[in-house]
Amino acid sequence: MAIEVDGNSVETTANGYLVNMEDWNEDVAKVIAKEENIELGDKHWDLIKFLRAEYTANQSTPNTRNICKAMGAQWGEKVSQKDLYALFPGDPSKQGGRIAGVPESRRKGGY
């Protein structure tokens, strides 16, 4: 499968994740988000950047509990799982990860 971004074809897996993480940029994220009916705001971008940084550092996508803690620290407020699912209804680590261009997590998700 592939998506079209600025006239270029970007290869994706059957589940919509990028084949090559290096193909990611903000325009790619916007196209994937649009396909998933998500309008990206500042908090979305914070979470996307966090997921990319964590994957780069640890070769793993953090679970929802760790995302809640990290975003709470960054935003200066208590962040619940419900808050994250409001941003990415398809699962913050999975749907967020797909938009962030990180490889698909094989973890079951949640906590």
C-alpha positions in Angstrom: 0.0 0.0 0.0 1.0 3.6 -0.3 -0.1 7.1 0.4 0.4 10.2 -1.8 2.2 13.1 -0.1 3.1 16.2 -2.2 3.2 14.1 -5.4 5.3 11.4 -3.8 4.3 7.9 -3.1 5.1 6.8 0.5 4.9 3.0 1.2 2.8 1.8 4.1 2.0 -1.6 5.5 -1.4 -3.2 5.3 -2.2 -1.6 8.6 -1.2 1.9 7.5 2.2 2.1 9.2 5.2 3.5 7.2 7.5 0.9 5.8 10.4 3.2 6.3 10.4 5.4 9.3 12.8 7.8 7.5 9.9 8.6 5.0 8.1 10.5 7.8 7.7 14.3 8.0 5.0 16.6 9.2 3.3 16.5 5.8 3.1 12.7 5.9 1.6 12.9 9.4 -1.0 15.4 8.2 -2.0 13.1 5.3 -2.3 10.0 7.6 -4.2 12.0 10.2 -6.6 13.3 7.6 -7.3 9.8 6.4 -8.2 8.9 10.0 -10.4 12.0 10.4 -8.1 13.7 13.0 -7.4 17.4 12.9 -4.0 17.8 14.5 -3.6 20.5 17.2 -0.8 21.4 19.5 -1.4 18.5 21.9 -1.5 16.0 19.0 1.9 17.3 17.8 3.3 17.1 21.4 2.3 13.5 21.6 3.5 12.7 18.1 6.9 14.2 18.8 7.1 12.3 22.1 6.3 9.0 20.4 9.0 9.6 17.8 11.6 10.5 20.4 10.8 7.5 22.6 10.9 5.1 19.7 14.2 6.5 18.5 15.7 6.3 22.0 14.2 2.9 23.0 13.1 1.1 19.8 9.7 0.8 21.5 6.5 2.7 21.6 5.5 3.7 25.2 2.3 2.4 26.7 -0.6 4.6 27.6 0.4 4.9 31.2 3.8 6.3 30.3 2.3 8.6 27.7 -0.1 10.0 30.4 2.8 10.7 32.7 5.0 12.3 30.0 2.2 14.5 28.6 1.1 15.5 32.1 4.6 16.6 32.9 4.9 18.5 29.6 1.4 20.1 29.7 1.6 20.8 33.5 -1.7 19.1 34.2 -3.0 15.7 35.1 -3.6 13.7 32.0 -5.9 10.7 32.0 -6.2 7.8 29.5 -9.6 9.4 28.5 -7.7 12.6 27.6 -5.4 10.7 25.3 -8.2 8.7 23.7 -9.9 12.0 23.0 -6.9 13.0 20.9 -6.4 9.6 19.3 -9.6 7.5 19.6 -8.0 4.5 17.8 -5.5 4.2 20.7 -2.9 6.8 21.6 0.1 4.5 21.2 -1.1 2.7 18.1 -3.0 5.4 16.1 -0.7 8.1 17.4 2.3 5.9 16.5 0.9 5.4 13.0 0.6 9.1 12.5 4.0 9.6 14.1 5.6 7.3 11.6 6.9 4.7 14.1 6.7 1.0 13.4 3.6 -0.9 14.6 3.6 -1.9 18.2 2.9 -5.6 18.8 1.8 -4.9 22.4 -1.9 -5.2 23.2 -2.1 -1.6 24.3 -3.6 0.2 27.3 -1.7 -0.1 30.5 
